[in-house]
Amino acid sequence: MKEINLKILSLFLAILVWLYVYGGKKLVLFRDVPIDFLNLPPEKVILESSAFSVKIKLSGSKRVLETVKPPIRAEIDLSSVRDGLNIIEITTKNIKVPPYVKILSVFPQTIEVKVDSISKRALPVIVKISSDENYVVKSIKAIPSEVFVEFPKSHILKEDFLLLEVEKKCDAEGNFVYQSPVPLNSENFLKITPGEIKVKWTCEKKIEELIVRKIPVIIKNKKEGMKYLLKPDKIDLKIKGWSKDLKGMDFKKEIEAAVEAEDKPGTYEVEPKIKIPDGIELVDGEKQKLELIVK
């Protein structure tokens, strides 16, 4: 008697399930399904695909279709693709749906997938750091000095080095260290190893050499009643200093060239004494020989 009751209960539950799945209003709907590319060999890369989703037509009871979870996906096996253009067929076998749901159609039924092999190469790192007009970058060092890049085999590299532009700017004296990420936005690189590079550099004041022409030479401590003539009375000097200081100088006012007056008539060979502002160095011009005539 107990076994008969269990059979009746099982039959009753089966009827309820059947009524839930097949009973009620039938529904037909369209759904966009994303494509999952599976089993792509690790040495290959997808360059292009004519589609990344397909449109399917589904049929089933309203209750079942409204509760379809997880999302449906079209799974495409790429384990046997070759380099170049591959025509891949998509059928209902590529799409898994819950029981009691039927796929009526799939569009498109084929897609074009362009595949290429991956090339690997070591490239030296060239670092570029922008600087303020009054500073100059010295002794740049990248650690590591080279990286390994991966790119599609069909792609021809434009440069035989990797250019790394550091975000920091050289605008103050000192030694600096910066951990810079390596961008993938150039050369169609797929991967760069390592992904970060440590950059060390020194920033120094920009020193320039400049020839200052026709600085007047003055005669100091002239004696009353004497006449003085200096040949030549103007000289050229070579100076160097921080470019910022040089640009702001009034050379004829801030540089002094002078000789001491003699107290007896005659012709003398004299050397001018040069005074220049602090921070500026005299490179050449101090030992010039001038002729001083006293009458």
GITA-V260203 format. One line per field, one symbol per residue. ss: DSSP state (H for helix, E for strand, L for the rest). phi: phi as a letter, one per 40 degrees, with the letter a starting at -180 (. if undefined). burial: b if it has 9 or more other C-alpha atoms within 8 Angstrom, else e. Layout:
ss=???
phi=???
burial=???
//
This chain:
ss=LHHHHHHHHHHHHHHHHHHHHHLLLEEEEEEEEEEEEELLLLLEEEEEELLLEEEEEEEEEHHHHHLLLLLLEEEEELLLLLLEEEEEELLHHHELLLLLLEEEEEELLEEEEEEEEEEEEEEEEEEELLELLLEEEEEEEEELLEEEEEEELLLLLLLLEEEEELLLLELLLEEEEEEEELLLLLLLEEEEELLEEEEEEEEEELEEEEEEEEEEEEEELLLLLLLEEEELLEEEEEEEEEHHHHHLLLHHHHLEEEEELLLLLEEEEEELEEELLLLLEEEELLLLEEEEEEL
phi=.ccccccccccccccccccccccgccbbabacbccbcbgcdccbaccaacababbbbbbicdccccbcacdcbcbbcbcbcbchcbcbcbbcccbcbcdgbbccabaccbbbbcbaccbbacbccbbbbcbccbbbcbfcbbbccabbbbaddcccccbcabcbccccbcaacibbbacbcccbcbgfccabbccbbcbbabbbccbbbacbbfccbcbcfcccgbbbbbbcbbbbbbbaicdccccccbdcccbbbabcccbbcibbcbbccbbbccgbbccahccccbbbbbb
burial=eeeeeeeeeeeeeeeeebbbbbebebbeeeeebbbebbebeeebbbeebeeebbbbbbbbbbbbbeeeeeebbbbbbbeeeeeebbeeebebebbbeeeebebeebeeeebbbbbbbbeeeebbbbbebebbebbbbeebbbeeebbbbbbbbeeeeeeeebebebeebbbebeeeeeebebebeeebbbebeeebbbbbbbbbbbeeeeebeebbbebeebeeebebebeeeebbbbbbbbbeebeeeeeeebbbbbbebeeebeeeebbbbbebeeebebeebbeeebbbbbe
//
